[in-house]
Amino acid sequence: MTTLVLESDPAIVNIHIVQDRMIIHLQDERELVIPIDWYPRLLHATDAERQNWELLGDGYAIHWPDLDEHIGVEGLLAGRRSGESEKSFQRWLAERNQ
């Protein structure tokens, strides 16, 4: 059996949000295109909130402080959608609309 060994850990260097897609630029020059609706908080965010992001560490994750959203590069590469429960999201949405 063979085991995959990465030459380096994947790292995000930049992101762009265009309409309903998030384009993730990785350090190794790959790009990931992720639908915004995979992450309900981003889907319900204003353009200004979507643009207010920061990279954590050496690019292992993206954080949106206005939305309390945190998405890791490993999850993006694995194709994982938001793991937030519907109850938690609805509570966040209700607090947001007050």
Secondary structure, 3 states (H helix, E strand, C coil): CCCCCCCCCCCEEEEEEECCEEEEEECCCCEEEEEHHHCHHHHCCCHHHHHCCEEECCCCEEEECCCCEEEEHHHHHHCCCCCCCHHHHHHHHHHHCC
